[in-house]
Amino acid sequence: MPETDDLAFLLGRVAVGDKRAMEALYTSVGPNLHRFIQTKLSDPHEAADVLQETMLEVWRRAGGFAGQSAVRTWIFAIARNKAVDRLRKATPTLAEPDETIPDGAPDPEAALEAVDNKAALFKCIAKLKEVQRSAIHLAYFRDIAYADIAEIENCSEGTVKSRIHHAKKLLLHCLSADGGR
């Protein structure tokens, strides 16, 4: 993915209607954005639709980008909102994360060492609640800072930390209990 300055340049060009810049921006962020949306929706076809809606929104709103966050964070926040809207249409209410899980969080390295292949890890990740799966995906697979995740997810940084904390414990339990099967 290009550096933040490159994304800002591309977004500036998109703001003045440069279609080639939009193509380059789409090429730069599209694959990661699609995976992020898919962690929210668990359906690649729905994720593709939301990706298109997101990029259309980026095209429309590029001129209004104020620079208060990184371009990538701004785009991911749009995607998150579009995915949440899609979920709201599909389900009457969204479940809250289970905050009753006891403390004792493992670090990510310990969780990865507990599994001997990626397939088991991804099976365990798929068992997480959507908000936990999304936080893990952004933090560990996209290397996004907790503060930026909080902005993308429209929640506090403490909530992000809590979701990741509980998700790591669930992953460790899943990986150690049954190897993710």
N, C-alpha and C positions, 0 to 999 in steps of 0.2 A: 504494500500500500504506500502511495507517495507520502512524503513528509507533510506536516500540517500546513506549511507555507504553500506547497503545491496545491493542496485541496482548497485553501483560501483563494489562491489565484484562479483556480478553475471555477469556484463558486462566483467570484467576481465577474468572470467572463459569462457565466450562465445568466447572471443578473442583467446583462445587456443583450441577452438573446442569442448567445453563441451556441449553436447546436453541437458543434464539434467539442466544445468544452463540456457540454452536458454528456456527450458520449464518453469522453475521457473520465469524467467524474463517476459515471455509472460503471465503467470498467474498473475503476479504482476501488469503489466501495461496494459495488453490487454483490460480489460473492460472499463477503463477510456479513453484509447486511441481510442477505437471504438466509444464511445460517442462523443469525441472531433472531430473525422473525420466525424461523421454523422452530426455534427453541420455545417460542411463545405459543405457537399455534399447533405444533406437532403434525402438520400436514404440508407437504412440499407444494402442493397446488395452491392452497390458501396462501402460503408464504409467498409464492410467486406473484399472486394477485396483489397482496399487500406491498410487496416490493415495488411493483409498478405504480401503485397509488402513492407510495412514499416518494418515489423519484418524480412523479408528476407534481406533487406538493413542493418538492425542492425546486423544481423549475418555476413554479408559480411564486414561491416566497423568497427566492434567492436575493432579490433586491432589498428585502426587509431584514436580511441577516445583520444583526447588530454587532457581532463579534464578541459577545459576552461569554461565549464558550468556544471551544474548538469546533471547527466545521464538522468533524467526524461525530462529536458529541451531539451537535445540533441535528444532524441527519439521523443518528440513531434514536434520538428523542422523538423525532417525527415518526419514525418507524414503530417505536414502542407505542405511541399514541394510536397509530393506525391499527396495530395488532390488538390493542386493548379494545378499541371500538369494534373490531371484528368479533372478538370474544364476547363482548357485551350483547351483540346481536344474536349470538349463538346460544348463550347461557343467560338466565335471568340474573344471577349474581356470581361474583367471583369469591372463591373461598379464601379466607385469611390463612396466613401461614401458622402452623402449629408451633406455638412458642413454649410448649410444655416439655420439650425434650431436655433431659438433664445435661449439665455442663461436662467439659472434658474434651474440647475440640482437638482433633488431630491436625497436623500441618499437611499441606497438599502433597509433600514428598512422601509422607508416611502412607497416605491413601494410595498413591501411585505404586509404592513398593508392595502394598498388600495385594495387588492384582498382577497377574503374570501376562496379561494381554489387554490390548485396548478394547476389544469387544466386550469383555466383562465390565470394564469401567463405563463404557457408553450404555450398557444395559442398566447399570445402577443409576447413572445420571438420568436416564429416561424415566426411572421410577420416582424421581424427585417431583415436588410440586413445581408448577410452572415458574413461580417467582424465584424459587431456589435454583432451578435449572438455569434460568436466565442469568442470575447473579454469578453463578459458577462459570457459565459460558463467557460472560463478559470479562470477569476477573482473570481467569486462568487460561482461556483459549484466545482471547482478544487482547489481553494485557492492558485492560482499561482500569484506571485508578478508581478507588471506591467513591471518591467525590464525583467523578464523572458518571459512574454507574448510578449514583443517587439522582443525578440530574436526568439521565436517560430514563430511569425507572420512575421519576417523579415521586421520590420518597426521601427520607433523611439518610445521611451517611450511616447513622446508627442502625437503621433498619437494614441497610445493605450488609453491614457487618454481621448482624444477627442472622440474616438469611444464609450468608456464607458459612457462618459458624455452625448452624444447624444442618446445613447441607453437607458439610464435611463430615460431621458425625454420622449422618445417615449413610453417606458413601462408605465410610470406614466399616460401619456395621454390615452393610450390604456386601461389601467385598470380602470381609472376613467370615461372614456367616455362611454364604453359599457361593462365593466366587462370582456373584452377579447373575447366576442362572435363574 
